[in-house]
Amino acid sequence: MKNGSNSGNFEFFFDSFWFMIVTMTTVGYGDRYPMTHIGRLITFFGCLLGTLLVSLMVVSLQNTTKLSIGEQRVFNDLIKGEVKSKT
């Protein structure tokens, strides 16, 4: 793995963790990258897994913040009440 100005392996857990988080979130700073074919293969699967996990988190967040049908009706009634009170 190449690390900025010096080259070396994934010597520390933090370096590996940082690399996978940056890769999985598709940020890709380029400060660390694998130099072997097996490392590149692992990184490829890490990218796929990261894209899947990030998209699942976004969908889960969207589902938890989505209003139910009853909540949506109440919200619409509140909005209509505010509009009527202003006119």
C-alpha positions in Angstrom: 0.0 0.0 0.0 1.2 3.4 -0.8 1.0 6.0 1.9 1.6 9.6 0.8 5.4 10.1 0.6 6.4 6.7 2.0 5.4 3.2 0.9 4.6 0.3 3.0 2.0 -2.3 4.0 -1.1 -1.9 6.0 1.0 -1.9 9.2 -1.6 -0.5 11.5 -5.2 -1.3 12.0 -6.1 2.4 11.8 -4.5 2.7 8.4 -6.6 -0.2 7.1 -9.7 1.1 8.8 -9.2 4.6 7.4 -8.6 3.2 3.9 -11.8 1.1 3.9 -14.0 3.8 5.3 -12.8 6.3 2.6 -13.2 3.6 0.0 -16.6 2.4 1.1 -18.0 5.9 1.2 -16.7 6.5 -2.3 -14.7 9.5 -1.2 -11.4 8.2 -2.4 -8.8 10.7 -1.2 -6.0 8.7 -2.8 -3.7 9.1 0.2 -3.6 5.3 0.5 -4.1 2.6 -2.1 -3.2 -1.1 -2.6 -0.3 -2.0 -4.7 -0.8 -5.7 -5.1 -3.4 -7.5 -7.2 -5.0 -9.2 -4.2 -5.2 -5.9 -2.4 -6.9 -4.4 -5.4 -9.4 -7.3 -5.6 -10.2 -6.9 -1.9 -10.7 -3.1 -2.5 -13.0 -3.8 -5.4 -15.3 -5.9 -3.1 -15.0 -3.3 -0.4 -16.3 -0.7 -2.9 -19.2 -2.9 -3.8 -20.0 -3.6 -0.1 -19.6 0.0 0.8 -22.0 1.2 -1.9 -24.5 -1.3 -0.7 -24.2 -0.4 2.9 -24.3 3.4 2.3 -27.4 3.0 0.1 -29.1 0.8 2.7 -28.4 3.5 5.4 -29.9 6.2 3.2 -33.1 4.1 2.5 -33.4 3.2 6.2 -33.1 6.9 7.2 -35.7 7.9 4.5 -38.1 5.2 5.7 -37.8 6.3 9.4 -38.5 9.9 8.6 -41.4 9.2 6.2 -44.8 10.1 7.5 -47.5 7.5 7.6 -50.8 8.1 5.8 -52.5 9.2 9.0 -49.6 11.5 9.9 -49.7 13.0 6.4 -53.4 13.7 6.7 -52.9 15.5 10.0 -50.0 17.5 8.6 -52.1 18.5 5.6 -54.9 19.6 7.9 -52.5 21.7 10.0 -51.2 23.4 6.9 -54.7 24.1 5.7 -55.6 25.5 9.1 -52.6 27.8 9.0 -53.4 29.1 5.5 -57.1 29.7 6.5 -56.0 31.6 9.6 -53.7 33.9 7.6 -56.4 34.9 5.1 
